[in-house]
Amino acid sequence: MSVRVAPVRRIHKESGFSMIEVLVALLVLAIGLLGVAGVQLLSMQQTANSTLRSEATLYAQTAADRVRANGGDVLDSADLAQLEANMQQVLGADSDLQISVSADVAQITVQWTERDPFSDSGSATQTLTMNASL
């Protein structure tokens, strides 16, 4: 009768990951996720700024249409006040609307403040100028 003896397995010290390797991998993953979160935040801010630019364009076009409907004259104070009040609700209280008419061209300027993460103050004044033929 022969007896089989299982071979003796030697324990290797390098089996599996060490705790330091796992911590380094988690650190690299955390830094990567923070970068992705930062890019996502910047993207959301730029989307909000893009919406403000679209709204400013819409208000400039509305002002041009009102000047055309007014026969090419500057808007009366009631129309201008209503348009500015609506604009300030959307673009902010510091937004401004300027309309000047000369010959057959109306120049409409809309100013507003938007967030700018790259400026020292965190915000920047933007200006949209549109020339409309009357």
DSSP file (Angstrom, degrees, kcal/mol; ACC not computed):
  #  RESIDUE AA STRUCTURE BP1 BP2  ACC     N-H-->O    O-->H-N    N-H-->O    O-->H-N    TCO  KAPPA ALPHA  PHI   PSI    X-CA   Y-CA   Z-CA
    1    1 A M              0   0    0      0, 0.0     2,-0.5     0, 0.0     0, 0.0   0.000 360.0 360.0 360.0 128.0    0.0    0.0    0.0
    2    2 A S        -     0   0    0      2,-0.0     2,-0.6     0, 0.0     0, 0.0  -0.848 360.0-148.6-106.8 138.8    1.4    3.3   -1.1
    3    3 A V        -     0   0    0     -2,-0.5     2,-0.5     2,-0.0     0, 0.0  -0.889   9.4-145.1-107.6 127.6    0.6    6.5    0.7
    4    4 A R        -     0   0    0     -2,-0.6     2,-0.5     0, 0.0    -2,-0.0  -0.782  10.2-159.3 -93.8 133.5    0.4    9.6   -1.3
    5    5 A V        -     0   0    0     -2,-0.5     3,-0.1     3,-0.0    -2,-0.0  -0.940  20.7-121.7-112.5 128.1    1.6   12.7    0.4
    6    6 A A        -     0   0    0     -2,-0.5     3,-0.0     1,-0.1     2,-0.0  -0.405  37.0-102.4 -66.4 141.5    0.5   16.0   -0.9
    7    7 A P        -     0   0    0      0, 0.0     2,-0.5     0, 0.0    -1,-0.1  -0.361  37.7-108.9 -65.9 146.7    3.3   18.3   -1.9
    8    8 A V        -     0   0    0     -3,-0.1     2,-0.5    -2,-0.0    -3,-0.0  -0.623  30.3-141.7 -78.6 125.1    4.1   21.0    0.6
    9    9 A R        -     0   0    0     -2,-0.5     2,-0.4    -3,-0.0    -1,-0.0  -0.743  11.1-136.9 -91.0 132.1    3.1   24.4   -0.7
   10   10 A R        -     0   0    0     -2,-0.5     2,-0.6     1,-0.0    -1,-0.0  -0.687  16.6-123.9 -87.5 139.7    5.4   27.2    0.1
   11   11 A I        -     0   0    0     -2,-0.4     2,-0.4     2,-0.0    -1,-0.0  -0.726  23.9-150.4 -85.9 122.0    3.9   30.4    1.2
   12   12 A H    >   -     0   0    0     -2,-0.6     3,-0.8     1,-0.1    -1,-0.0  -0.744  10.6-144.9 -93.5 140.7    5.0   33.3   -1.0
   13   13 A K  T 3  S+     0   0    0     -2,-0.4    -1,-0.1     1,-0.2    -2,-0.0   0.682  94.2  63.2 -75.0 -17.1    5.2   36.7    0.5
   14   14 A E  T 3   +     0   0    0      4,-0.0     2,-0.7     3,-0.0    -1,-0.2  -0.059  68.2 124.4-101.6  32.9    4.1   38.3   -2.7
   15   15 A S  S <  S-     0   0    0     -3,-0.8     2,-0.1     2,-0.1    -4,-0.0  -0.837  71.3  -8.1 -96.2 118.5    0.6   36.8   -3.0
   16   16 A G  S    S-     0   0    0     -2,-0.7     2,-0.3     2,-0.0     0, 0.0  -0.315  97.3 -49.9  94.3-179.4   -2.1   39.5   -3.4
   17   17 A F        -     0   0    0     -2,-0.1     2,-0.2     1,-0.0    -2,-0.1  -0.689  49.1-128.7 -95.0 145.6   -2.0   43.3   -3.0
   18   18 A S     >  -     0   0    0     -2,-0.3     4,-1.8     1,-0.1     5,-0.2  -0.509  26.0-111.4 -86.1 163.6   -0.5   45.1   -0.2
   19   19 A M  H  > S+     0   0    0      1,-0.2     4,-2.3     2,-0.2     5,-0.2   0.857 117.2  55.8 -63.2 -35.5   -2.4   47.7    1.7
   20   20 A I  H  > S+     0   0    0      2,-0.2     4,-2.4     1,-0.2    -1,-0.2   0.900 105.5  51.1 -66.1 -40.7   -0.1   50.5    0.4
   21   21 A E  H  > S+     0   0    0      1,-0.2     4,-2.2     2,-0.2    -1,-0.2   0.906 110.8  49.0 -62.5 -40.6   -0.8   49.5   -3.2
   22   22 A V  H  X S+     0   0    0     -4,-1.8     4,-2.3     2,-0.2    -2,-0.2   0.914 111.5  49.1 -65.1 -42.9   -4.5   49.6   -2.6
   23   23 A L  H  X S+     0   0    0     -4,-2.3     4,-2.2     2,-0.2    -2,-0.2   0.891 110.8  50.0 -64.8 -39.5   -4.2   53.1   -0.9
   24   24 A V  H  X S+     0   0    0     -4,-2.4     4,-2.4     2,-0.2    -1,-0.2   0.913 110.7  50.0 -64.8 -41.7   -2.2   54.4   -3.8
   25   25 A A  H  X S+     0   0    0     -4,-2.2     4,-2.2     1,-0.2    -2,-0.2   0.903 111.3  48.7 -63.3 -40.8   -4.7   53.1   -6.3
   26   26 A L  H  X S+     0   0    0     -4,-2.3     4,-2.6     2,-0.2    -1,-0.2   0.877 110.0  52.3 -66.3 -37.3   -7.5   54.7   -4.3
   27   27 A L  H  X S+     0   0    0     -4,-2.2     4,-2.3     2,-0.2    -2,-0.2   0.925 110.3  47.3 -63.9 -45.0   -5.6   58.0   -4.2
   28   28 A V  H  X S+     0   0    0     -4,-2.4     4,-2.0     1,-0.2    -2,-0.2   0.910 113.5  48.9 -62.7 -42.1   -5.1   58.0   -8.0
   29   29 A L  H  X S+     0   0    0     -4,-2.2     4,-2.4     2,-0.2    -2,-0.2   0.906 110.3  50.9 -63.6 -42.5   -8.8   57.2   -8.5
   30   30 A A  H  X S+     0   0    0     -4,-2.6     4,-2.2     2,-0.2    -2,-0.2   0.902 109.8  49.5 -64.3 -41.4   -9.9   60.0   -6.1
   31   31 A I  H  X S+     0   0    0     -4,-2.3     4,-1.9     1,-0.2    -1,-0.2   0.906 111.5  49.8 -64.3 -41.0   -7.7   62.6   -7.9
   32   32 A G  H  X S+     0   0    0     -4,-2.0     4,-2.1     1,-0.2    -2,-0.2   0.907 110.5  49.3 -62.9 -42.3   -9.2   61.5  -11.2
   33   33 A L  H  X S+     0   0    0     -4,-2.4     4,-2.3     1,-0.2    -2,-0.2   0.862 108.5  53.4 -67.6 -35.4  -12.7   61.8   -9.9
   34   34 A L  H  X S+     0   0    0     -4,-2.2     4,-2.2     2,-0.2    -1,-0.2   0.891 108.4  50.8 -64.6 -38.4  -12.0   65.2   -8.5
   35   35 A G  H  X S+     0   0    0     -4,-1.9     4,-2.2     2,-0.2    -2,-0.2   0.915 110.2  48.6 -63.1 -43.2  -10.8   66.3  -12.0
   36   36 A V  H  X S+     0   0    0     -4,-2.1     4,-2.2     1,-0.2    -2,-0.2   0.902 111.0  50.9 -63.6 -41.0  -14.0   64.9  -13.6
   37   37 A A  H  X S+     0   0    0     -4,-2.3     4,-2.3     2,-0.2    -2,-0.2   0.890 109.3  51.2 -64.6 -39.0  -16.1   66.8  -11.0
   38   38 A G  H  X S+     0   0    0     -4,-2.2     4,-2.3     2,-0.2    -2,-0.2   0.907 110.4  48.0 -64.4 -41.9  -14.3   70.0  -11.7
   39   39 A V  H  X S+     0   0    0     -4,-2.2     4,-2.3     2,-0.2    -2,-0.2   0.895 111.2  51.5 -65.3 -39.3  -14.8   69.7  -15.5
   40   40 A Q  H  X S+     0   0    0     -4,-2.2     4,-2.2     2,-0.2    -2,-0.2   0.910 109.9  49.2 -63.5 -42.4  -18.5   68.9  -14.9
   41   41 A L  H  X S+     0   0    0     -4,-2.3     4,-2.2     2,-0.2    -2,-0.2   0.923 111.4  48.8 -62.9 -44.9  -18.8   72.1  -12.7
   42   42 A L  H  X S+     0   0    0     -4,-2.3     4,-2.3     1,-0.2    -1,-0.2   0.894 110.2  52.4 -61.9 -39.9  -17.1   74.2  -15.3
   43   43 A S  H  X S+     0   0    0     -4,-2.3     4,-1.9     1,-0.2    -1,-0.2   0.899 108.8  49.4 -62.8 -41.1  -19.4   72.8  -17.9
   44   44 A M  H  X S+     0   0    0     -4,-2.2     4,-2.0     2,-0.2    -2,-0.2   0.898 110.7  50.1 -66.5 -39.7  -22.5   73.6  -15.9
   45   45 A Q  H  X S+     0   0    0     -4,-2.2     4,-2.3     1,-0.2    -2,-0.2   0.911 111.1  48.6 -64.4 -42.0  -21.3   77.2  -15.3
   46   46 A Q  H  X S+     0   0    0     -4,-2.3     4,-2.2     2,-0.2    -1,-0.2   0.836 108.5  54.4 -68.6 -31.4  -20.7   77.7  -19.0
   47   47 A T  H  X S+     0   0    0     -4,-1.9     4,-1.9     2,-0.2    -1,-0.2   0.914 109.0  48.2 -65.6 -42.2  -24.1   76.3  -19.8
   48   48 A A  H  X S+     0   0    0     -4,-2.0     4,-1.8     2,-0.2    -2,-0.2   0.906 111.9  49.5 -63.9 -41.2  -25.7   78.8  -17.5
   49   49 A N  H  X S+     0   0    0     -4,-2.3     4,-2.1     1,-0.2    -1,-0.2   0.877 108.4  53.6 -65.0 -37.2  -23.6   81.6  -19.1
   50   50 A S  H  X S+     0   0    0     -4,-2.2     4,-2.2     1,-0.2    -1,-0.2   0.880 106.1  52.8 -64.0 -37.9  -24.7   80.4  -22.6
   51   51 A T  H  X S+     0   0    0     -4,-1.9     4,-2.4     2,-0.2    -1,-0.2   0.904 107.9  51.0 -63.4 -41.0  -28.3   80.6  -21.5
   52   52 A L  H  X S+     0   0    0     -4,-1.8     4,-2.5     2,-0.2    -2,-0.2   0.901 109.1  51.0 -63.2 -40.4  -27.8   84.2  -20.4
   53   53 A R  H  X S+     0   0    0     -4,-2.1     4,-2.2     2,-0.2    -1,-0.2   0.904 110.1  49.7 -63.7 -40.1  -26.2   85.1  -23.8
   54   54 A S  H  X S+     0   0    0     -4,-2.2     4,-2.2     2,-0.2    -2,-0.2   0.913 111.5  48.6 -63.7 -42.4  -29.2   83.5  -25.5
   55   55 A E  H  X S+     0   0    0     -4,-2.4     4,-2.4     2,-0.2    -2,-0.2   0.896 109.8  52.1 -64.8 -39.8  -31.6   85.6  -23.4
   56   56 A A  H  X S+     0   0    0     -4,-2.5     4,-2.2     1,-0.2    -2,-0.2   0.906 109.8  49.4 -63.1 -40.8  -29.6   88.8  -24.1
   57   57 A T  H  X S+     0   0    0     -4,-2.2     4,-2.4     1,-0.2    -1,-0.2   0.904 109.7  51.9 -63.0 -41.1  -29.9   88.1  -27.8
   58   58 A L  H  X S+     0   0    0     -4,-2.2     4,-2.4     1,-0.2    -2,-0.2   0.911 110.2  47.9 -62.4 -43.2  -33.6   87.5  -27.5
   59   59 A Y  H  X S+     0   0    0     -4,-2.4     4,-2.4     2,-0.2    -1,-0.2   0.874 110.8  51.5 -67.3 -36.4  -34.1   90.9  -25.6
   60   60 A A  H  X S+     0   0    0     -4,-2.2     4,-2.2     2,-0.2    -2,-0.2   0.915 111.7  47.0 -65.3 -41.6  -32.0   92.7  -28.2
   61   61 A Q  H  X S+     0   0    0     -4,-2.4     4,-2.4     2,-0.2    -2,-0.2   0.893 111.2  51.7 -66.1 -38.9  -34.1   91.2  -31.0
   62   62 A T  H  X S+     0   0    0     -4,-2.4     4,-2.2     2,-0.2    -2,-0.2   0.916 109.7  49.4 -62.9 -42.7  -37.3   92.1  -29.1
   63   63 A A  H  X S+     0   0    0     -4,-2.4     4,-2.2     2,-0.2    -2,-0.2   0.904 110.4  51.0 -63.3 -40.6  -36.1   95.7  -28.7
   64   64 A A  H  X S+     0   0    0     -4,-2.2     4,-2.4     1,-0.2    -2,-0.2   0.912 109.9  49.9 -63.3 -41.9  -35.3   95.8  -32.5
   65   65 A D  H  X S+     0   0    0     -4,-2.4     4,-2.5     1,-0.2    -1,-0.2   0.895 110.6  49.9 -63.1 -39.4  -38.8   94.6  -33.3
   66   66 A R  H  X S+     0   0    0     -4,-2.2     4,-1.3     2,-0.2    -1,-0.2   0.874 109.8  50.6 -68.5 -36.3  -40.4   97.2  -31.0
   67   67 A V  H  <>S+     0   0    0     -4,-2.2     5,-2.4     2,-0.2     6,-0.5   0.923 112.0  47.9 -65.7 -42.8  -38.3  100.0  -32.6
   68   68 A R  H ><5S+     0   0    0     -4,-2.4     3,-1.5     1,-0.2    -2,-0.2   0.917 111.7  49.4 -62.0 -42.8  -39.4   98.8  -36.1
   69   69 A A  H 3<5S+     0   0    0     -4,-2.5    -1,-0.2     1,-0.3    -2,-0.2   0.756 104.7  60.5 -67.6 -23.2  -43.1   98.6  -34.9
   70   70 A N  T 3<5S-     0   0    0     -4,-1.3     3,-0.5     3,-0.2    -1,-0.3   0.298 124.7-101.7 -87.2   9.7  -42.7  102.1  -33.5
   71   71 A G  T < 5S-     0   0    0     -3,-1.5    -3,-0.2     1,-0.2    -2,-0.1   0.712  72.8 -57.3  80.1  20.6  -41.9  103.4  -37.0
   72   72 A G  S   <S+     0   0    0     -5,-2.4     2,-0.2     1,-0.3    -1,-0.2   0.543 105.2 125.8  87.2   7.1  -38.1  103.7  -36.5
   73   73 A D  S    S-     0   0    0     -6,-0.5    -1,-0.3    -3,-0.5    -3,-0.2  -0.603  71.2 -90.9 -94.4 159.6  -38.3  106.0  -33.5
   74   74 A V        -     0   0    0     -2,-0.2    -1,-0.1     1,-0.1    26,-0.0  -0.378  56.4 -93.8 -63.2 146.9  -36.8  105.3  -30.1
   75   75 A L        -     0   0    0      1,-0.1    -1,-0.1     2,-0.1    24,-0.1  -0.272  40.6-109.6 -63.0 146.9  -39.1  103.5  -27.7
   76   76 A D     >  -     0   0    0      1,-0.1     4,-2.4    -3,-0.1     5,-0.2  -0.321  35.8-101.2 -71.5 165.9  -41.2  105.6  -25.4
   77   77 A S  H  > S+     0   0    0      1,-0.2     4,-2.4     2,-0.2     5,-0.2   0.813 119.7  54.2 -63.2 -32.8  -40.3  105.4  -21.7
   78   78 A A  H  > S+     0   0    0      2,-0.2     4,-2.2     1,-0.2    -1,-0.2   0.929 111.5  44.2 -68.6 -44.2  -43.1  103.0  -20.8
   79   79 A D  H  > S+     0   0    0      2,-0.2     4,-2.5     1,-0.2    -2,-0.2   0.924 115.9  47.8 -63.6 -44.3  -42.1  100.4  -23.4
   80   80 A L  H  X S+     0   0    0     -4,-2.4     4,-2.6     1,-0.2    -2,-0.2   0.904 111.7  49.8 -64.4 -41.6  -38.4  100.8  -22.5
   81   81 A A  H  X S+     0   0    0     -4,-2.4     4,-2.3    -5,-0.2    -1,-0.2   0.897 111.9  48.4 -64.8 -40.3  -39.1  100.5  -18.8
   82   82 A Q  H  X S+     0   0    0     -4,-2.2     4,-2.3     2,-0.2    -2,-0.2   0.926 113.0  47.2 -65.7 -44.2  -41.2   97.3  -19.3
   83   83 A L  H  X S+     0   0    0     -4,-2.5     4,-2.3     1,-0.2    -2,-0.2   0.909 113.9  47.6 -64.1 -42.3  -38.6   95.7  -21.5
   84   84 A E  H  X S+     0   0    0     -4,-2.6     4,-2.7     2,-0.2    -1,-0.2   0.889 110.3  52.2 -66.4 -38.9  -35.8   96.6  -19.0
   85   85 A A  H  X S+     0   0    0     -4,-2.3     4,-1.3     2,-0.2    -2,-0.2   0.923 112.2  45.4 -63.8 -43.7  -37.8   95.3  -16.1
   86   86 A N  H  X S+     0   0    0     -4,-2.3     4,-1.1     1,-0.2    -2,-0.2   0.910 114.0  49.9 -63.9 -41.4  -38.4   91.9  -17.9
   87   87 A M  H  X S+     0   0    0     -4,-2.3     4,-3.5     1,-0.2     5,-0.4   0.895 107.5  53.3 -64.9 -40.8  -34.7   91.8  -18.9
   88   88 A Q  H  X S+     0   0    0     -4,-2.7     4,-1.0     1,-0.2    -1,-0.2   0.778 103.3  57.7 -69.1 -25.8  -33.5   92.5  -15.3
   89   89 A Q  H  < S+     0   0    0     -4,-1.3    -1,-0.2    -5,-0.2    -2,-0.2   0.865 119.5  29.9 -68.1 -34.6  -35.6   89.6  -13.9
   90   90 A V  H  < S+     0   0    0     -4,-1.1    -2,-0.2    -3,-0.3    -3,-0.1   0.896 130.1  33.5 -91.6 -46.6  -33.8   87.2  -16.2
   91   91 A L  H  < S-     0   0    0     -4,-3.5    22,-0.5     1,-0.3    -3,-0.2   0.567 118.0 -93.7 -91.2  -9.5  -30.4   88.7  -16.7
   92   92 A G    ><  -     0   0    0     -4,-1.0     3,-1.7    -5,-0.4    -1,-0.3  -0.227  36.5 -79.3 111.9 157.1  -30.0   90.2  -13.2
   93   93 A A  T 3  S+     0   0    0      1,-0.3    -1,-0.1    -4,-0.1    -5,-0.1   0.724 124.2  58.1 -66.0 -22.6  -30.6   93.6  -11.6
   94   94 A D  T 3  S+     0   0    0     -3,-0.2    -1,-0.3    -6,-0.1    -2,-0.1   0.396  80.2 115.3 -90.5   4.8  -27.4   95.0  -13.0
   95   95 A S    <   -     0   0    0     -3,-1.7     2,-0.3    -7,-0.1    17,-0.2  -0.383  48.3-161.7 -73.4 154.9  -28.3   94.4  -16.6
   96   96 A D  E     -A  111   0A   0     15,-2.4    15,-2.6    -9,-0.1     2,-0.4  -0.988  13.4-155.8-142.4 146.5  -28.8   97.4  -18.9
   97   97 A L  E     -A  110   0A   0     -2,-0.3     2,-0.4    13,-0.2    13,-0.2  -0.991  12.2-177.3-125.8 124.9  -30.4   98.1  -22.2
   98   98 A Q  E     -A  109   0A   0     11,-2.7    11,-2.9    -2,-0.4     2,-0.4  -0.984   1.5-173.9-123.5 133.2  -29.4  101.0  -24.5
   99   99 A I  E     +A  108   0A   0     -2,-0.4     2,-0.4     9,-0.2     9,-0.2  -0.993   5.2 174.9-128.4 127.2  -31.1  101.9  -27.8
  100  100 A S  E     -A  107   0A   0      7,-2.3     7,-3.3    -2,-0.4     2,-0.5  -0.999  11.9-159.5-131.4 136.9  -29.9  104.5  -30.2
  101  101 A V  E     +A  106   0A   0     -2,-0.4     2,-0.4     5,-0.2     5,-0.2  -0.957  15.6 167.1-118.2 128.0  -31.4  105.2  -33.6
  102  102 A S  E >   -A  105   0A   0      3,-2.6     3,-2.1    -2,-0.5     2,-0.2  -0.980  63.1 -39.5-141.6 129.7  -29.6  107.0  -36.4
  103  103 A A  T 3  S-     0   0    0     -2,-0.4    -2,-0.0     1,-0.3     0, 0.0  -0.388 123.8 -24.7  55.6-120.5  -30.8  107.1  -40.0
  104  104 A D  T 3  S+     0   0    0     -2,-0.2    30,-2.9    -3,-0.1     2,-0.4   0.057 121.3  86.6-109.5  24.5  -32.1  103.7  -40.8
  105  105 A V  E <   -AB 102 133A   0     -3,-2.1    -3,-2.6    28,-0.2     2,-0.5  -0.987  55.9-159.8-129.9 131.8  -30.1  101.7  -38.2
  106  106 A A  E     -AB 101 132A   0     26,-2.9    26,-3.0    -2,-0.4     2,-0.6  -0.942   9.9-154.2-107.0 126.9  -30.9  101.0  -34.6
  107  107 A Q  E     -AB 100 131A   0     -7,-3.3    -7,-2.3    -2,-0.5     2,-0.5  -0.903  12.7-170.6-102.6 119.8  -28.0  100.1  -32.4
  108  108 A I  E     -AB  99 130A   0     22,-3.2    22,-3.1    -2,-0.6     2,-0.5  -0.942   2.0-170.8-115.3 125.8  -29.1   98.0  -29.4
  109  109 A T  E     -AB  98 129A   0    -11,-2.9   -11,-2.7    -2,-0.5     2,-0.5  -0.970   2.6-172.1-121.0 127.0  -26.7   97.3  -26.6
  110  110 A V  E     -AB  97 128A   0     18,-2.9    18,-2.8    -2,-0.5     2,-0.4  -0.974   5.0-171.9-117.7 129.3  -27.4   94.8  -23.8
  111  111 A Q  E     +AB  96 127A   0    -15,-2.6   -15,-2.4    -2,-0.5     2,-0.3  -0.955  13.4 155.2-120.9 141.9  -25.1   94.5  -20.8
  112  112 A W  E     - B   0 126A   0     14,-2.0    14,-3.4    -2,-0.4     2,-0.4  -0.964  36.6-115.6-154.6 166.3  -25.2   91.9  -18.1
  113  113 A T  E     + B   0 125A   0    -22,-0.5     2,-0.3    -2,-0.3    12,-0.2  -0.916  32.0 177.8-111.4 133.8  -22.9   90.2  -15.6
  114  114 A E  E     - B   0 124A   0     10,-2.6    10,-2.7    -2,-0.4     2,-0.2  -0.895  37.4 -87.7-130.2 162.5  -22.2   86.5  -15.7
  115  115 A R  E     - B   0 123A   0     -2,-0.3     8,-0.3     8,-0.2   -66,-0.1  -0.466  38.7-177.4 -69.6 137.0  -20.0   84.1  -13.7
  116  116 A D    >   -     0   0    0      6,-1.9     3,-1.5    -2,-0.2     6,-0.3  -0.867  13.2-169.2-137.4 101.8  -16.4   83.9  -14.9
  117  117 A P  T 3  S+     0   0    0      0, 0.0    -1,-0.1     0, 0.0     6,-0.1   0.645  86.8  58.7 -67.7 -11.6  -14.3   81.4  -13.0
  118  118 A F  T 3  S+     0   0    0      4,-0.1     2,-0.2     3,-0.0     5,-0.0   0.518  89.8  84.4 -96.5  -5.3  -11.1   82.7  -14.7
  119  119 A S  S <  S-     0   0    0     -3,-1.5     3,-0.2     1,-0.1    -3,-0.1  -0.594  83.4-120.8 -94.3 160.7  -11.5   86.3  -13.5
  120  120 A D  S    S+     0   0    0      1,-0.2    -1,-0.1    -2,-0.2     0, 0.0   0.860 112.7  45.2 -67.0 -35.7  -10.2   87.6  -10.2
  121  121 A S  S    S-     0   0    0      2,-0.3    -1,-0.2     1,-0.0     3,-0.1   0.644 108.1-121.1 -84.8 -14.1  -13.6   88.8   -9.1
  122  122 A G  S    S+     0   0    0     -6,-0.3    -6,-1.9    -3,-0.2     2,-0.3   0.419  86.0  67.8  88.4  -2.5  -15.5   85.7  -10.2
  123  123 A S  E     -B  115   0A   0     -8,-0.3     2,-0.3    -6,-0.1    -2,-0.3  -0.969  60.3-159.8-144.9 160.9  -17.7   87.6  -12.6
  124  124 A A  E     -B  114   0A   0    -10,-2.7   -10,-2.6    -2,-0.3     2,-0.5  -0.999  22.1-121.5-143.7 142.4  -17.4   89.5  -15.8
  125  125 A T  E     -B  113   0A   0     -2,-0.3     2,-0.3   -12,-0.2   -12,-0.2  -0.724  30.5-160.9 -84.4 127.7  -19.6   92.1  -17.5
  126  126 A Q  E     -B  112   0A   0    -14,-3.4   -14,-2.0    -2,-0.5     2,-0.4  -0.829   2.9-159.3-109.2 148.0  -20.7   91.0  -21.0
  127  127 A T  E     -B  111   0A   0     -2,-0.3     2,-0.5   -16,-0.2   -16,-0.2  -0.994   6.5-169.6-131.3 131.8  -21.9   93.2  -23.8
  128  128 A L  E     -B  110   0A   0    -18,-2.8   -18,-2.9    -2,-0.4     2,-0.5  -0.986   7.8-171.6-119.0 122.3  -24.0   92.4  -26.8
  129  129 A T  E     -B  109   0A   0     -2,-0.5     2,-0.4   -20,-0.2   -20,-0.2  -0.965   4.0-176.7-117.2 128.0  -24.3   95.0  -29.5
  130  130 A M  E     -B  108   0A   0    -22,-3.1   -22,-3.2    -2,-0.5     2,-0.6  -0.983  15.2-153.1-126.8 132.9  -26.7   94.5  -32.4
  131  131 A N  E     -B  107   0A   0     -2,-0.4     2,-0.5   -24,-0.2   -24,-0.2  -0.923  17.4-167.9-103.7 123.3  -27.3   96.8  -35.3
  132  132 A A  E     -B  106   0A   0    -26,-3.0   -26,-2.9    -2,-0.6     2,-0.3  -0.936  17.9-131.2-116.4 130.7  -30.8   96.4  -36.8
  133  133 A S  E      B  105   0A   0     -2,-0.5   -28,-0.2   -28,-0.2   -65,-0.1  -0.590 360.0 360.0 -75.8 138.3  -31.9   97.8  -40.1
  134  134 A L              0   0    0    -30,-2.9   -29,-0.1    -2,-0.3    -1,-0.1   0.413 360.0 360.0-103.4 360.0  -35.2   99.8  -39.9
